[in-house]
Amino acid sequence: MIEPLLLIGVLVAVFVGYNIGGATTGVSFGPAVGAQVLSKLGAAALMSIFFFIGGWFIGPAVVETLGEGIIEEEGLLTLETGIAVLFFIGLALFLGNLFGVPASTSMTAVGAIAGLGLATGTLNWATMGEIVSWWIVAPIIAFWISGVIGRYFYTRINEWVAISRRDTSLWTVDRSSTIPKVGVAEGTDRREITGSLIVVAIGCYMAFSSGASNVANAVAPLVGAGALEFDEGFLATFSNMEWGVIIAGVAVTIGAFTIARRTLETMGNDITNLPLTAAVVVMTVSATIVSLLSAIGIPVQLVIVATMSIVGLGWGRATRTTTVSDAVRGEGDATVSVGALTAEEEGEAAPAIGEERREDIPKASDLFDPSTTARVILIQNFVPVLATIGAFLTFRFVPIFGF
């Protein structure tokens, strides 16, 4: 029999995972859905599968960091405090999802747990320093890797792969028989099919990296408190950590099939006209960085890493108007803009480095919707702050926790 308090803790963890599913599905599959490559239902299904895989194989390292590394005093993270921490994580993420904005789940979770540490004077500053350092370094790495790709490889990738957006779906579904049959829509060529498969594959990779990083945000407080450790019966089949991953996976699945529709719309259609070729590069760079850091137990803010990757890719593409030798002599003048990613159509060949005119580089406003982008950035920064302040005030001034 599960104790009532533990049941409450599991329900709160499911609530957090539900909101994580809503936030990260849009980041992972927004480009594919916006390009009519994948339906929202298909995105939810793939998100559920690959999130669980990433959480099962890599996620435990991040769970240990959040559940044991941020708070110095052993035993402070109890079932009661874990429920409170999860409540603030879930509430903050829920507010972000209401606005259709995929907030940084890692920053929100770390902020809520750090609020507990600050309120009790037990915050492990060394671990927090390491996490925050990677929060600074990871976006810089994403910027420079993407910058190099943008300058030297992006135009060639865009010419070869030629992934484009469509107003109609690439696929048709025949439901006339008992088993639905999926076919290629009329007018779809082989290159579009290849491109669509690449977009979906990268989305699955993003979902995998999301599971590696974000499964901890839903269950780390419960796992850290040892609340999911059972000694007998069916519940003893899985370990404390394994139950945590299972609960997170189920909760994210629920969120992916429900509330994620809002963030899929925002990330797929509203915020940017980012070419799909660029989206594939950004998603690959971001997912790789997040997966590698998750493997060493560092929770990373995927949204910010991806944003800096976009900026770096656009900057690198824009600098193609100037050669290195001209830049050294001070003769070049590059128009540095992420709008450079829209300088040519999918499949179109680009001029060689140094042969392109700066007038041919579009402005950033041609790529991003300024009002939507400003709203997204504001909410993404507000959500972690809200979780941190809420947790700190609760653990500092509410006497029921005994601190």
C-alpha positions as CSV (number, residue, x, y, z in Angstrom):
1,M,0.0,0.0,0.0
2,I,1.4,3.4,-1.0
3,E,1.3,6.0,1.8
4,P,-1.0,9.0,1.1
5,L,1.9,11.4,1.3
6,L,3.9,9.5,-1.2
7,L,0.9,9.3,-3.5
8,I,0.7,13.1,-3.3
9,G,4.4,13.3,-4.2
10,V,4.0,11.1,-7.2
11,L,1.0,13.1,-8.4
12,V,3.0,16.3,-8.1
13,A,5.9,14.7,-10.0
14,V,3.4,13.7,-12.7
15,F,2.2,17.3,-12.8
16,V,5.8,18.5,-13.4
17,G,6.5,15.8,-16.0
18,Y,3.2,16.7,-17.7
19,N,4.4,20.3,-18.1
20,I,7.9,19.2,-19.2
21,G,6.2,17.2,-21.9
22,G,4.3,20.3,-23.0
23,A,7.4,22.5,-23.0
24,T,9.9,20.2,-24.7
25,T,7.7,18.6,-27.3
26,G,7.5,22.0,-29.1
27,V,11.2,22.5,-29.0
28,S,11.9,19.0,-30.4
29,F,9.3,18.7,-33.0
30,G,8.0,22.2,-33.7
31,P,10.0,22.6,-36.9
32,A,8.7,19.2,-38.3
33,V,5.1,20.0,-37.4
34,G,5.4,23.6,-38.7
35,A,6.6,22.2,-42.0
36,Q,3.7,19.7,-42.3
37,V,6.2,16.9,-42.1
38,L,4.7,15.5,-39.0
39,S,1.3,15.7,-37.3
40,K,1.0,16.9,-33.7
41,L,-0.2,13.4,-32.8
42,G,2.9,11.8,-34.4
43,A,5.1,14.3,-32.6
44,A,3.6,13.4,-29.3
45,A,4.2,9.7,-29.9
46,L,7.8,10.1,-30.9
47,M,8.5,12.4,-28.1
48,S,7.2,9.9,-25.6
49,I,9.3,7.1,-26.9
50,F,12.6,8.9,-27.3
51,F,12.3,10.9,-24.1
52,F,12.0,7.7,-22.2
53,I,15.0,6.2,-23.9
54,G,17.2,9.2,-23.1
55,G,15.9,9.3,-19.5
56,W,16.6,5.6,-18.9
57,F,20.1,5.5,-20.3
58,I,21.5,8.9,-19.5
59,G,19.0,10.7,-17.2
60,P,20.2,9.0,-13.9
61,A,23.4,11.1,-13.9
62,V,21.4,14.3,-13.8
63,V,19.0,12.9,-11.3
64,E,21.9,12.3,-8.9
65,T,23.1,15.9,-9.3
66,L,19.8,17.5,-8.6
67,G,18.8,15.0,-5.9
68,E,22.0,14.8,-4.0
69,G,24.6,17.4,-5.3
70,I,22.9,20.8,-4.8
71,I,22.0,20.4,-1.1
72,E,25.0,19.7,1.2
73,E,23.2,18.3,4.2
74,E,22.2,14.7,3.8
75,G,18.6,14.0,4.8
76,L,17.3,17.5,4.3
77,L,15.6,16.6,1.0
78,T,12.7,14.6,2.5
79,L,9.5,13.5,1.0
80,E,7.8,16.6,2.3
81,T,10.4,19.1,1.0
82,G,10.6,17.1,-2.2
83,I,6.8,17.6,-2.8
84,A,7.2,21.3,-2.1
85,V,10.1,21.7,-4.5
86,L,8.2,19.8,-7.2
87,F,5.2,22.0,-6.7
88,F,7.1,25.1,-7.5
89,I,8.8,23.5,-10.5
90,G,5.4,22.4,-11.8
91,L,3.6,25.7,-11.1
92,A,6.3,27.7,-12.8
93,L,6.4,25.5,-15.9
94,F,2.6,25.4,-16.0
95,L,2.5,29.2,-16.3
96,G,5.0,29.1,-19.2
97,N,2.9,26.5,-21.0
98,L,-0.3,28.6,-20.5
99,F,1.5,31.3,-22.6
100,G,2.6,28.7,-25.1
101,V,6.2,29.2,-24.2
102,P,8.6,26.3,-23.6
103,A,10.4,27.5,-20.5
104,S,13.8,26.1,-19.4
105,T,12.9,23.1,-17.2
106,S,16.5,22.6,-16.0
107,M,16.9,26.2,-14.8
108,T,13.5,26.0,-13.1
109,A,14.3,22.8,-11.3
110,V,17.8,23.9,-10.2
111,G,16.3,27.2,-9.1
112,A,13.6,25.5,-6.9
113,I,16.1,23.2,-5.3
114,A,18.6,26.1,-4.8
115,G,15.8,28.0,-3.1
116,L,15.6,25.2,-0.5
117,G,19.4,25.3,0.0
118,L,19.4,29.1,0.4
119,A,16.6,29.1,2.9
120,T,18.3,26.5,5.0
121,G,21.9,27.6,4.5
122,T,22.9,24.2,3.0
123,L,23.4,25.1,-0.6
124,N,26.4,23.4,-2.2
125,W,28.1,26.4,-3.8
126,A,30.7,24.3,-5.5
127,T,28.1,22.2,-7.4
128,M,26.0,25.3,-8.1
129,G,29.1,27.1,-9.4
130,E,29.9,24.1,-11.8
131,I,26.3,24.1,-13.1
132,V,26.1,27.8,-13.6
133,S,29.5,27.8,-15.3
134,W,28.3,25.3,-17.8
135,W,25.1,27.4,-18.3
136,I,27.5,30.2,-19.4
137,V,29.9,28.0,-21.4
138,A,27.5,25.7,-23.2
139,P,25.7,28.6,-25.1
140,I,29.1,30.0,-26.1
141,I,30.2,26.6,-27.4
142,A,27.0,26.3,-29.3
143,F,27.5,29.8,-30.8
144,W,31.0,29.1,-32.1
145,I,30.3,25.6,-33.4
146,S,27.3,26.9,-35.3
147,G,29.3,29.9,-36.4
148,V,31.9,27.7,-38.1
149,I,29.2,25.6,-39.7
150,G,27.4,28.8,-40.9
151,R,30.5,30.2,-42.5
152,Y,32.0,27.1,-44.1
153,F,29.3,24.4,-44.4
154,Y,25.8,25.7,-44.1
155,T,25.3,26.8,-47.7
156,R,26.6,23.5,-49.0
157,I,24.3,21.6,-46.6
158,N,21.4,23.8,-47.7
159,E,22.2,23.1,-51.4
160,W,22.5,19.3,-50.9
161,V,19.7,18.6,-48.5
162,A,17.1,21.2,-49.6
163,I,14.6,20.8,-46.8
164,S,11.7,23.1,-47.4
165,R,8.4,24.0,-45.7
166,R,5.1,23.1,-47.3
167,D,1.5,24.3,-46.9
168,T,0.2,20.8,-47.2
169,S,1.2,17.5,-45.7
170,L,3.9,15.4,-47.2
171,W,2.0,12.2,-46.3
172,T,-1.5,10.9,-46.8
173,V,-3.4,8.4,-44.5
174,D,-5.9,6.0,-46.0
175,R,-8.3,4.9,-43.3
176,S,-10.7,3.0,-45.5
177,S,-9.4,-0.3,-44.3
178,T,-8.9,-1.8,-40.9
179,I,-5.2,-0.9,-40.8
180,P,-4.5,2.7,-41.9
181,K,-2.1,3.0,-44.8
182,V,0.4,5.9,-45.0
183,G,1.4,7.1,-48.4
184,V,3.3,9.9,-50.1
185,A,1.2,13.0,-51.0
186,E,0.9,13.9,-54.7
187,G,3.7,16.1,-55.9
188,T,6.2,15.0,-53.3
189,D,9.6,14.3,-54.7
190,R,12.4,12.1,-53.4
191,R,14.4,15.0,-52.0
192,E,11.4,16.2,-49.9
193,I,11.0,12.7,-48.5
194,T,14.7,12.5,-47.6
195,G,14.5,16.0,-46.0
196,S,11.4,15.1,-44.1
197,L,13.0,12.0,-42.7
198,I,16.0,14.0,-41.6
199,V,13.9,16.5,-39.8
200,V,11.9,13.8,-38.0
201,A,15.2,11.9,-37.1
202,I,16.7,15.1,-35.6
203,G,13.5,15.7,-33.7
204,C,13.8,12.2,-32.2
205,Y,17.4,13.0,-31.3
206,M,16.3,16.2,-29.6
207,A,13.6,14.2,-27.6
208,F,16.4,11.8,-26.6
209,S,18.6,14.6,-25.3
210,S,15.5,16.2,-23.6
211,G,14.9,12.9,-21.7
212,A,18.6,12.7,-20.7
213,S,18.5,16.2,-19.2
214,N,14.9,16.7,-18.1
215,V,13.8,13.5,-16.5
216,A,15.6,14.7,-13.4
217,N,13.5,17.8,-13.2
218,A,10.3,15.8,-12.6
219,V,11.5,13.2,-10.1
220,A,14.9,14.2,-8.7
221,P,13.4,15.4,-5.4
222,L,11.6,12.1,-4.8
223,V,14.6,10.0,-5.9
224,G,16.9,12.1,-3.7
225,A,14.6,11.5,-0.8
226,G,14.6,7.7,-1.5
227,A,10.8,7.9,-1.6
228,L,10.5,5.4,-4.5
229,E,12.4,2.6,-2.8
230,F,10.2,-0.4,-2.1
231,D,11.1,-3.7,-0.3
232,E,8.4,-6.1,-1.3
233,G,5.8,-7.0,-3.9
234,F,5.6,-5.8,-7.5
235,L,6.8,-2.3,-6.6
236,A,10.2,-3.9,-5.6
237,T,10.7,-4.9,-9.2
238,F,12.3,-1.6,-10.0
239,S,14.8,0.4,-8.1
240,N,14.3,3.9,-6.7
241,M,15.9,5.5,-9.8
242,E,14.1,3.3,-12.3
243,W,10.7,4.1,-10.8
244,G,11.6,7.8,-11.1
245,V,12.4,7.4,-14.8
246,I,9.2,5.5,-15.4
247,I,7.0,8.0,-13.6
248,A,8.7,10.9,-15.6
249,G,8.2,9.0,-18.9
250,V,4.5,8.4,-18.3
251,A,4.0,12.0,-17.2
252,V,5.8,13.5,-20.2
253,T,3.7,11.3,-22.5
254,I,0.5,12.8,-21.0
255,G,1.9,16.3,-21.5
256,A,3.0,15.5,-25.1
257,F,-0.4,14.4,-26.1
258,T,-2.3,17.3,-24.5
259,I,-0.8,20.6,-23.6
260,A,2.1,20.3,-26.1
261,R,-0.2,21.4,-28.9
262,R,0.2,25.0,-27.8
263,T,4.0,25.0,-27.7
264,L,4.1,23.1,-31.0
265,E,2.1,25.9,-32.6
266,T,4.4,28.6,-31.1
267,M,7.7,26.9,-32.0
268,G,6.5,25.6,-35.4
269,N,4.7,28.7,-36.8
270,D,4.7,31.8,-34.6
271,I,8.2,32.7,-33.4
272,T,10.4,32.3,-36.5
273,N,10.6,31.6,-40.2
274,L,13.8,29.7,-39.6
275,P,14.6,27.6,-42.7
276,L,14.3,23.9,-42.0
277,T,17.9,23.3,-43.0
278,A,19.0,25.8,-40.4
279,A,16.6,24.2,-37.8
280,V,18.3,20.8,-38.4
281,V,21.7,22.2,-37.8
282,V,20.6,24.0,-34.7
283,M,18.8,21.0,-33.3
284,T,21.8,18.7,-34.0
285,V,24.3,21.0,-32.3
286,S,22.0,21.7,-29.3
287,A,21.0,18.1,-28.7
288,T,24.7,16.9,-28.9
289,I,25.8,19.5,-26.3
290,V,22.9,18.7,-24.0
291,S,23.4,14.9,-24.2
292,L,27.1,15.2,-23.5
293,L,26.7,17.4,-20.5
294,S,23.8,15.3,-19.2
295,A,26.1,12.3,-19.3
296,I,28.4,14.0,-16.8
297,G,25.4,15.0,-14.6
298,I,25.0,18.7,-15.7
299,P,21.4,19.9,-16.2
300,V,21.5,22.2,-19.2
301,Q,19.0,24.8,-20.5
302,L,18.2,23.4,-24.0
303,V,16.2,26.4,-25.1
304,I,19.1,28.9,-24.5
305,V,21.6,26.6,-26.1
306,A,19.4,26.4,-29.2
307,T,18.9,30.1,-29.3
308,M,22.6,30.8,-29.2
309,S,23.1,28.2,-31.9
310,I,20.7,30.0,-34.1
311,V,22.5,33.3,-33.6
312,G,25.9,31.7,-34.2
313,L,24.7,30.0,-37.4
314,G,23.3,33.3,-38.7
315,W,26.5,35.1,-37.8
316,G,28.7,32.6,-39.5
317,R,26.5,32.7,-42.6
318,A,26.6,36.5,-42.7
319,T,30.4,36.7,-42.5
320,R,30.6,34.9,-45.9
321,T,30.6,38.4,-47.5
322,T,34.2,38.9,-46.3
323,T,37.2,36.7,-46.6
324,V,39.6,36.3,-43.7
325,S,42.4,38.2,-45.5
326,D,40.1,41.1,-46.2
327,A,38.9,41.1,-42.6
328,V,42.5,41.2,-41.3
329,R,43.3,44.2,-43.6
330,G,40.1,45.9,-42.4
331,E,38.7,45.9,-45.9
332,G,35.6,43.8,-45.3
333,D,32.4,44.9,-43.7
334,A,30.0,42.0,-42.9
335,T,26.4,42.6,-42.0
336,V,26.1,40.3,-39.0
337,S,22.5,39.1,-38.9
338,V,20.7,35.8,-38.3
339,G,18.5,36.9,-41.1
340,A,21.4,35.7,-43.4
341,L,20.0,32.2,-43.1
342,T,17.2,33.3,-45.5
343,A,19.6,34.6,-48.1
344,E,18.9,31.7,-50.5
345,E,16.1,29.2,-51.0
346,E,16.5,25.5,-50.2
347,G,18.6,23.9,-52.8
348,E,19.9,27.2,-54.2
349,A,23.7,27.5,-54.6
350,A,25.3,30.4,-52.7
351,P,28.2,32.7,-53.8
352,A,31.7,31.8,-52.7
353,I,33.1,33.4,-49.5
354,G,33.9,37.1,-50.3
355,E,31.9,37.2,-53.5
356,E,28.5,38.0,-51.8
357,R,27.3,41.6,-51.4
358,R,26.3,42.8,-47.9
359,E,23.0,44.2,-49.5
360,D,22.0,40.6,-50.2
361,I,22.0,39.7,-46.5
362,P,18.4,40.0,-45.0
363,K,17.9,41.6,-41.6
364,A,17.2,39.7,-38.5
365,S,13.6,41.0,-38.5
366,D,13.0,39.0,-41.7
367,L,13.6,35.8,-39.7
368,F,12.1,36.4,-36.3
369,D,8.8,37.8,-35.2
370,P,10.0,40.6,-32.8
371,S,6.9,40.7,-30.5
372,T,6.7,36.9,-30.2
373,T,10.4,36.6,-29.6
374,A,10.4,39.2,-26.9
375,R,7.5,37.5,-25.2
376,V,9.3,34.1,-25.2
377,I,12.5,35.5,-23.8
378,L,10.7,37.4,-21.1
379,I,8.7,34.4,-19.9
380,Q,11.7,32.0,-20.2
381,N,13.6,34.2,-17.7
382,F,10.7,34.8,-15.4
383,V,9.8,31.2,-14.9
384,P,13.0,30.0,-13.2
385,V,13.1,33.2,-11.0
386,L,9.5,32.6,-9.9
387,A,10.4,29.0,-8.9
388,T,13.5,30.1,-6.9
389,I,11.8,32.9,-5.0
390,G,8.7,30.8,-4.3
391,A,10.8,27.9,-2.9
392,F,13.0,30.2,-0.8
393,L,10.1,32.1,0.8
394,T,8.3,28.9,1.5
395,F,11.2,27.1,3.2
396,R,12.4,30.2,4.9
397,F,9.1,31.5,6.5
398,V,6.6,28.6,6.5
399,P,7.1,26.7,9.8
400,I,5.5,23.4,8.8
401,F,8.9,22.2,7.3
402,G,10.7,22.7,10.7
403,F,13.6,24.8,9.3
